[in-house]
Amino acid sequence: MKRTIHLGALVTVLSLAACGGEGADSAPTDTAMSSKQLKDLTADDVRSTCESLEARVKLSKEDACEYLGLMAAPALGKPCGTLKDECISASDESAQGQAVDGDCLPPDTQRAGCTATLAEYEVCLLAQTQMIRALTCDSTLTSLDTAPPDCDTVARKCPQIIATDDGEGQGTESP
């Protein structure tokens, strides 16, 4: 189960890293949208939500590379710092010019039946982003074993999106 939580976090960081940037603050999702339940979001709602959240969930290249180094170090047998440095020195060409897509929200198949509101999900997503930004090569993977407390409501209302410690949820996606 812990591997699925780590995998979910990896999927999250990859979608956040694709946007690049430093993670500046921006206006929250508009009030009318924030009360919508995830199960009721249209494709246009998802697009506009991701555009609204983009600046707040962007990871710096350093944060993304440090996270990827931390995750890959055990499998590759290289120190996290080495992997981080290799990642940072790699070209940014593939990420340039990418448009915002719906990757900031779970796919509609996972949102089906999810009664958490967009505002509740946004709080969780921002908490996970902060958790990833706080990681260093000195961190342990066990720091990712549980979702931040700000995700408890989403985990309760949408166990298919966030794995919980009691074994509920599929652990396939983390906001």
C-alpha positions, 0 to 999 in steps of 0.5 A: 500500500505504501508503494501505491501512496508513493506512486500516487505522489509521484504522479502528482509531482510529475503533473506539477513539474510539467508546469514548471515555475516557482509556485506563486500565489494566485486567486483561488478558484472562483466561489461558484466553482468551489462549491461544486462536487468533484463528481459534477465537474464538466470538462470546461470546469476541470480546464478552468480549475486547473488554469486557476490552480496552476500558479499555486501548484507549480513546482520549481525545477529544484523541488521536482528534481529533488523529489524525483531523486528521493523517489528514484535513489533506492531503485537506481542505487544512486544518491539522491543528490546525484540524481537531483543534480543530473535532473537539474542539469537536464534540458527543459525543452520538453516542458516549454510551451506545454498548455495547462491540461486537466492533470491537476484533477483526478480523471472523471472515472475516479471523480464519479461518486466523489462528493468532496467539493472543489474547495475541499480538493483544492485545500488538499492539493495545496497541502500535498504540494507544500509537502512535496516542496518541503522534501529534501534529499535528507527526507525519508520516503516514510514522510509520504506514507500518509496524506496531509491532514488537510486531505482527510475530508477528501479521503473520507468523501472520495476514498477512490482518490486518496488512500487512507491508513486504514486500507480504504481507497485504492491508492492510485491517485493523490491530489 
